[in-house]
Amino acid sequence: MKSDNDVVITGVGIVTCHGVGKDAHIALLSSTTTPEAIVETEKFAPYPIHPLPEIDWSAQIGRKDQRQMENWQRLGVFAAGLALDDAGLKEDADACGTMDMIVAAGGGERDINVDTLVVDEGLKRNDREVMLNEKLTTELRPTLFLAQLSNLMAGNISIVHKVTGSSRTFMGEEGAGISAVETAFYRIRSGESSHALVGGAFAAERPDMTLLFEAVGAHAQGGWQPLWSRTQGEGGGMITGSVGAFLVLEARKRAEARGAKIYARIDAIEGDRGNRDDGKLEARLERLLAPAKDAAETVVFSGASGYDGLTSREKDILEKTLPHAAIRGFGGVTGHGLEAQFPLGLALAALALESGATVPAFDSAVEKPMAAAATEAVVTTVGHVRGEGVAVLSKDA
């Protein structure tokens, strides 16, 4: 039954290694064969990553504004502009001026030369605490730090696209993306908000990010492998990808009043976190998946990271809870987008539902084919260290 406060998706802005914008990704979701992996294996060897596509940044960001940002911010600002364009709100000053903005962001790009200097000096000295304080006072530039604060992605979206309603930024790996969308959903569902821009971005082509994953033994090494088959590969199983994903969410009443195209209705979203030992992860995911419909017309866009045993645990619980649904591990073709992973999953789900795509298997050795187009989509994200989230979407009839 329809309600004025139904939360609907009216704009999709998406960038992955497969291209820029919704058309490239509808083609990906409508392919009749398993999509080909787009992976860079040489530049950051031995770590494979899914790289940025060719992007004309000036299509969304003026040259002067581009100079104030590194790629993680450019990706977010660019994808946000795509979403606003797609929703038909880019030139609507009143709509942008009252629009909530909720962003999932990580830390800014680091000064790699200074990081390298600190590591090299640490190998030569035993008084590393003293050495670190010396470098902090002599090598770091305060202006660099200020230019990379996490909430500046939202700030730059406000400047470039004139989105000047309330603004929130969540920081904290995959959980940030889950919390960002969940917050927007409940604000609109409760009537506190009528429309929101929500999403995130992640730049994988950063040595400092690769170092962070390698520090916990999470990043895959060597060649690319399908998502569900990485436990036998070298490294930890994660292959990251440069991703920008933003959505325009609206209350149904507002969207229908302006004649907006509706991609999908969001029926439920919930995030959680906790201890994962002794079956607690499985119990938590079962509860989060409770609103999902187990049917052949249900497609699951799993945001599984690929990280060793955690990914197989997620797959097991999805197959147990939704045995008739078609599971698609989208990180296998886009790379893992950390803060942007959950918004990316929702963007892909919305495009699949609206376009009537019969989504191909992303890992043909494991994923079963779909017999018909999906009418319901489930999006999951299980953080590589912490945090879980599930969204349930329906085709808006």
Phi and psi in degrees as a GROMACS rama.xvg file:
@    title "Ramachandran Plot"
@    xaxis  label "Phi"
@    yaxis  label "Psi"
@TYPE xy
-79.0352  149.808  LYS-2
-138.007  149.463  SER-3
-58.456  -30.3041  ASP-4
-96.2816  11.3196  ASN-5
-54.2896  140.389  ASP-6
-95.7514  118.549  VAL-7
-121.211  153.194  VAL-8
-96.8814  122.464  ILE-9
-119.192  -4.32016  THR-10
-149.093  136.417  GLY-11
-128.334  123.449  VAL-12
-119.853  120.154  GLY-13
-143.569  136.532  ILE-14
-137.147  124.944  VAL-15
-140.451  -175.367  THR-16
-61.0585  -17.5408  CYS-17
-85.1106  -6.45567  HIS-18
141.254  -174.079  GLY-19
-112.516  126.611  VAL-20
91.1943  173.655  GLY-21
-70.9044  -33.7065  LYS-22
-61.5638  -43.5556  ASP-23
-61.7835  -32.3582  ALA-24
-88.0873  -27.2561  HIS-25
-65.1139  -38.8431  ILE-26
-62.1964  -40.2247  ALA-27
-61.2275  -43.9904  LEU-28
-76.4818  -16.9603  LEU-29
-103.278  1.19795  SER-30
-59.9421  145.765  SER-31
-90.4391  -2.00743  THR-32
-130.434  165.053  THR-33
-62.3916  125.306  THR-34
-59.7172  145.589  PRO-35
-79.0425  138.242  GLU-36
-72.4821  135.503  ALA-37
-109.905  103.179  ILE-38
-135.471  137.292  VAL-39
-97.9517  116.82  GLU-40
-111.247  -9.61069  THR-41
-99.6972  -43.1758  GLU-42
-60.0568  -36.9491  LYS-43
-118.798  24.4968  PHE-44
-49.4099  138.61  ALA-45
-90.3163  17.4691  PRO-46
-99.8499  118.074  TYR-47
-78.781  145.706  PRO-48
-142.047  156.826  ILE-49
-92.1003  114.389  HIS-50
-85.3052  171.834  PRO-51
-64.839  146.994  LEU-52
-80.1513  177.731  PRO-53
-65.8435  127.558  GLU-54
-130.709  132.243  ILE-55
-93.4596  89.7978  ASP-56
-56.2646  -32.5164  TRP-57
-66.8419  -12.0742  SER-58
-65.9954  -22.8981  ALA-59
-127.501  -20.7087  GLN-60
-131.543  126.176  ILE-61
-63.6003  153.906  GLY-62
-60.5454  -37.5783  ARG-63
-63.4339  -43.3564  LYS-64
-69.1894  -34.0293  ASP-65
-57.897  -35.3903  GLN-66
-68.0575  -17.1993  ARG-67
-87.3549  -2.42079  GLN-68
-128.048  150.308  MET-69
-92.3888  177.809  GLU-70
-64.0299  -31.309  ASN-71
-64.2889  -36.6109  TRP-72
-75.0896  -41.744  GLN-73
-57.327  -42.7179  ARG-74
-58.7325  -46.0172  LEU-75
-65.5445  -46.9079  GLY-76
-63.5733  -40.1623  VAL-77
-64.9487  -48.4929  PHE-78
-64.7093  -36.7874  ALA-79
-62.3429  -40.998  ALA-80
-63.699  -39.8473  GLY-81
-60.3489  -42.927  LEU-82
-64.4287  -42.5155  ALA-83
-64.7828  -42.722  LEU-84
-58.3302  -47.4249  ASP-85
-63.2809  -34.6001  ASP-86
-80.6718  -7.59867  ALA-87
74.1875  26.1129  GLY-88
-113.75  -1.89491  LEU-89
-58.266  -39.6314  LYS-90
-99.4916  7.29814  GLU-91
-92.4629  94.8996  ASP-92
-62.0628  -37.9978  ALA-93
-66.6013  -43.1612  ASP-94
-64.5767  -45.2458  ALA-95
-67.5359  -33.9065  CYS-96
-71.0492  -20.1321  GLY-97
-112.502  6.46422  THR-98
-81.269  129.894  MET-99
-68.5794  145.986  ASP-100
-129.358  126.012  MET-101
-130.499  117.636  ILE-102
-118.712  140.053  VAL-103
-105.248  121.29  ALA-104
-140.551  149.751  ALA-105
-99.4446  -161.244  GLY-106
-78.7964  155.688  GLY-107
-70.8116  170.715  GLY-108
-68.4403  145.136  GLU-109
-96.8346  165.489  ARG-110
-83.9467  98.3268  ASP-111
-62.0742  -34.2896  ILE-112
-63.2073  -40.9147  ASN-113
-68.7947  -42.5911  VAL-114
-57.2026  -44.4298  ASP-115
-63.9791  -40.6867  THR-116
-61.267  -44.2122  LEU-117
-63.1183  -44.0991  VAL-118
-63.7578  -44.6871  VAL-119
-62.4195  -43.1326  ASP-120
-66.3219  -35.6852  GLU-121
-63.8888  -24.9333  GLY-122
-77.2152  -17.9832  LEU-123
-100.931  -17.0143  LYS-124
-125.935  151.619  ARG-125
-96.6062  -22.2408  ASN-126
-87.8199  63.9156  ASP-127
-68.5107  -30.3247  ARG-128
-64.2502  -42.3369  GLU-129
-64.9875  -46.1617  VAL-130
-59.3247  -42.3549  MET-131
-63.2945  -41.3677  LEU-132
-64.2007  -36.6302  ASN-133
-61.0376  -45.6984  GLU-134
-70.0335  -33.814  LYS-135
-61.7216  -35.5101  LEU-136
-89.0356  -15.9448  THR-137
-114.778  -23.1134  THR-138
-109.348  -30.3272  GLU-139
-81.2058  139.473  LEU-140
-102.391  119.086  ARG-141
-55.1231  -35.6774  PRO-142
-64.8102  -34.1936  THR-143
-64.5589  -44.53  LEU-144
-62.7755  -44.9975  PHE-145
-64.2315  -32.4894  LEU-146
-74.5253  -11.6486  ALA-147
-116.447  15.5193  GLN-148
-60.9481  143.891  LEU-149
-59.9914  -36.0565  SER-150
-78.5573  1.73963  ASN-151
-77.4525  -16.4216  LEU-152
-62.5133  -47.7613  MET-153
-62.0945  -40.4621  ALA-154
-60.1939  -42.3793  GLY-155
-71.4081  -32.7689  ASN-156
-63.1819  -40.8005  ILE-157
-61.6638  -43.4131  SER-158
-68.2537  -47.5636  ILE-159
-77.3891  -42.8199  VAL-160
-107.64  1.25967  HIS-161
62.3634  32.1636  LYS-162
-86.2687  105.077  VAL-163
-127.877  24.3823  THR-164
-78.6502  -151.777  GLY-165
-66.3497  154.576  SER-166
-138.407  133.504  SER-167
-135.088  144.319  ARG-168
-126.482  128.417  THR-169
-104.075  136.016  PHE-170
-127.393  132.302  MET-171
145.64  62.9178  GLY-172
54.9112  -149.265  GLU-173
-59.5187  -32.8148  GLU-174
-60.6129  -26.6272  GLY-175
-64.9826  -43.8803  ALA-176
-65.4336  -38.6877  GLY-177
-63.3063  -48.4757  ILE-178
-65.521  -35.5147  SER-179
-62.0617  -49.8512  ALA-180
-70.2752  -39.6001  VAL-181
-60.7221  -42.6699  GLU-182
-63.791  -45.1164  THR-183
-60.9368  -43.2375  ALA-184
-58.2024  -50.6522  PHE-185
-73.5412  -28.1285  TYR-186
-65.8505  -41.5112  ARG-187
-73.2845  -43.8613  ILE-188
-58.0597  -37.2759  ARG-189
-83.9198  -8.74559  SER-190
89.9274  0.865903  GLY-191
-69.5055  -26.2488  GLU-192
-136.77  155.392  SER-193
-111.132  -24.1719  SER-194
-158.747  147.168  HIS-195
-149.118  148.66  ALA-196
-106.349  122.476  LEU-197
-140.114  140.709  VAL-198
165.277  -163.267  GLY-199
-165.982  -179.869  GLY-200
-151.33  154.148  ALA-201
-146.012  128.502  PHE-202
-101.967  108.546  ALA-203
-78.5101  -22.7333  ALA-204
-83.9921  56.1396  GLU-205
-133.436  117.612  ARG-206
-57.6542  -31.5945  PRO-207
-67.0546  -34.3749  ASP-208
-71.3211  -40.6373  MET-209
-59.9043  -39.6899  THR-210
-62.0131  -39.4301  LEU-211
-63.4155  -43.1184  LEU-212
-69.783  -39.283  PHE-213
-65.1221  -30.2853  GLU-214
-62.8719  -26.9079  ALA-215
-107.033  14.3808  VAL-216
65.4645  35.8596  GLY-217
-102.9  -25.9363  ALA-218
-84.0009  133.087  HIS-219
-66.1499  156.392  ALA-220
-129.986  154.593  GLN-221
87.7421  -142.176  GLY-222
-83.1069  171.038  GLY-223
-75.7843  144.79  TRP-224
-133.336  151.411  GLN-225
-56.7094  148.863  PRO-226
-52.9961  -47.6102  LEU-227
-80.6574  0.212573  TRP-228
-117.923  22.8294  SER-229
-92.5802  -5.20752  ARG-230
-66.0577  -21.9012  THR-231
-90.8583  -4.24672  GLN-232
-87.0178  174.222  GLY-233
-76.1681  152.112  GLU-234
79.8193  -164.529  GLY-235
-91.3093  -10.8503  GLY-236
107.641  -17.5625  GLY-237
-82.2845  134.335  MET-238
-124.934  114.901  ILE-239
-83.1084  162.025  THR-240
-142.328  145.149  GLY-241
-77.4479  122.777  SER-242
-141.266  138.892  VAL-243
-128.758  127.803  GLY-244
-145.201  116.851  ALA-245
-131.133  148.555  PHE-246
-128.212  146.342  LEU-247
-100.623  119.402  VAL-248
-107.207  139.943  LEU-249
-139.73  155.669  GLU-250
-70.2261  141.725  ALA-251
-53.4707  -42.5113  ARG-252
-57.1682  -43.4362  LYS-253
-70.0608  -43.2932  ARG-254
-63.0164  -44.2896  ALA-255
-71.2466  -32.3661  GLU-256
-63.8531  -31.3243  ALA-257
-100.133  5.97425  ARG-258
70.4327  31.3915  GLY-259
-73.8074  148.371  ALA-260
-72.6755  130.494  LYS-261
-106.494  121.51  ILE-262
-78.8335  -44.5281  TYR-263
-166.696  160.797  ALA-264
-103.017  135.808  ARG-265
-92.4859  117.811  ILE-266
-90.3762  -32.4027  ASP-267
-159.393  144.963  ALA-268
-145.139  136.794  ILE-269
-151.695  139.485  GLU-270
-117.74  156.18  GLY-271
-158.787  171.272  ASP-272
-159.165  158.75  ARG-273
168.643  -174.97  GLY-274
-62.0483  139.412  ASN-275
-105.484  1.73665  ARG-276
-79.2024  162.049  ASP-277
54.2675  40.1726  ASP-278
77.6582  5.4858  GLY-279
-69.0771  -33.5756  LYS-280
-62.554  -47.4361  LEU-281
-60.8031  -43.2052  GLU-282
-63.3378  -40.1303  ALA-283
-66.4447  -44.409  ARG-284
-65.3992  -38.1906  LEU-285
-57.9262  -42.7344  GLU-286
-66.5557  -43.152  ARG-287
-65.1721  -30.3844  LEU-288
-84.7438  -3.33733  LEU-289
-55.2273  -37.1567  ALA-290
-73.4591  -10.2944  PRO-291
-76.3152  147.556  ALA-292
-96.3746  126.762  LYS-293
-87.5601  102.337  ASP-294
-153.705  161.498  ALA-295
-66.1944  -21.3001  ALA-296
-89.0079  7.73685  GLU-297
-98.6314  128.849  THR-298
-113.645  134.409  VAL-299
-105.098  116.551  VAL-300
-92.8023  95.0299  PHE-301
-83.0581  127.29  SER-302
-90.6444  25.9588  GLY-303
-49.7026  137.505  ALA-304
-79.7821  -21.05  SER-305
92.3717  -4.81412  GLY-306
-69.9997  102.072  TYR-307
29.4175  -126.798  ASP-308
-65.3089  -24.8066  GLY-309
-62.4846  -38.9896  LEU-310
-68.3075  -41.3407  THR-311
-67.3716  -31.8918  SER-312
-66.0744  -41.3471  ARG-313
-63.4075  -44.521  GLU-314
-60.4358  -41.9277  LYS-315
-61.1542  -43.5033  ASP-316
-72.3876  -33.2213  ILE-317
-65.4667  -43.4694  LEU-318
-67.404  -32.4894  GLU-319
-73.7189  -42.8312  LYS-320
-80.6903  -36.0438  THR-321
-127.658  65.3567  LEU-322
-65.418  -23.9041  PRO-323
-92.4145  -11.6275  HIS-324
-79.7398  158.443  ALA-325
-94.9881  121.12  ALA-326
-95.5279  131.962  ILE-327
-129.246  112.714  ARG-328
-83.9755  91.6749  GLY-329
-71.0371  -21.6905  PHE-330
-62.6695  -19.8631  GLY-331
-68.5662  -24.5177  GLY-332
-109.092  -20.8675  VAL-333
-105.229  -17.0161  THR-334
85.4349  163.134  GLY-335
-85.8028  128.055  HIS-336
-105.82  14.4629  GLY-337
49.0067  -111.848  LEU-338
-58.4628  -31.2369  GLU-339
-88.284  -1.00245  ALA-340
-64.2432  -45.0304  GLN-341
-68.7481  -48.2401  PHE-342
-57.7361  -36.7665  PRO-343
-62.8292  -43.7174  LEU-344
-59.8479  -41.7525  GLY-345
-66.6795  -37.7133  LEU-346
-62.3985  -46.0249  ALA-347
-63.9853  -41.2969  LEU-348
-63.0888  -43.3083  ALA-349
-62.9331  -43.1021  ALA-350
-65.0539  -40.1476  LEU-351
-65.1041  -43.4096  ALA-352
-67.6282  -45.2768  LEU-353
-70.204  -36.1266  GLU-354
-82.6454  -10.8131  SER-355
70.4039  30.3753  GLY-356
-71.7671  141.578  ALA-357
-96.6064  98.0427  THR-358
-68.0185  126.123  VAL-359
-71.4548  160.432  PRO-360
-65.9177  132.678  ALA-361
-87.3532  -19.5702  PHE-362
-136.027  91.5474  ASP-363
-64.627  -19.6313  SER-364
-75.8605  -18.202  ALA-365
-123.39  -39.8227  VAL-366
-87.7791  133.209  GLU-367
-82.3313  150.916  LYS-368
-70.7964  157.844  PRO-369
-93.154  136.844  MET-370
-84.0323  -24.4636  ALA-371
-151.722  167.197  ALA-372
-63.2666  147.642  ALA-373
-76.4876  143.634  ALA-374
-112.318  -11.9032  THR-375
-139.914  144.218  GLU-376
-130.35  142.968  ALA-377
-117.616  131.524  VAL-378
-115.995  126.765  VAL-379
-120.366  150.292  THR-380
-142.268  120.958  THR-381
-113.526  110.554  VAL-382
-58.3902  146.244  GLY-383
-67.0541  -19.2889  HIS-384
-120.969  -43.3331  VAL-385
-156.084  160.942  ARG-386
88.7931  132.18  GLY-387
-135.446  149.014  GLU-388
-150.757  148.518  GLY-389
-138.742  136.355  VAL-390
-125.713  145.086  ALA-391
-119.762  125.435  VAL-392
-121.982  150.78  LEU-393
-127.088  149.862  SER-394
-66.1029  130.771  LYS-395
-86.9374  107.356  ASP-396
